[in-house]
Amino acid sequence: MFKKLAKQLKSEYMSKTFSPMTSPVKDDVKTPFLSKMSKYALNLYERKTDINNFKKLVLSDPENDSHNEMVDNLFAKTDCKNPFSDEALLELSENSRFLEDLGL
């Protein structure tokens, strides 16, 4: 009976500690250093993934210029000025406060 109980406890211990799949980030990391490193590694991985997904999205169709139409429609629907228009750039170049901020 004792051997059977010991064998069962050993198998439970082995299944808990030596699982074939482990998580790269554990919430119950024992040391604060490893906890910080795990969070930092996760942030780096997420940043790299976001950059790769953004790159795929941007480079998917370079001939697609529908974003320009969306911006034009947005400026047409609202009362704001188009910052890319010649009039807006001229007003900005004549703005004395803006020129002072630039040090000119």
Buried (B, 14 or more C-beta within 10 A) or exposed (E): EEEEEEEEEEEEEEEEEEEEEEEEEEEEBEEEEEBEEBEEEEEEEEEEEEEEEEEEEEEEEEEEEEEEEEEEEEBEEEEEEBEEEEEEEEEEEEEEEEEEEEEE
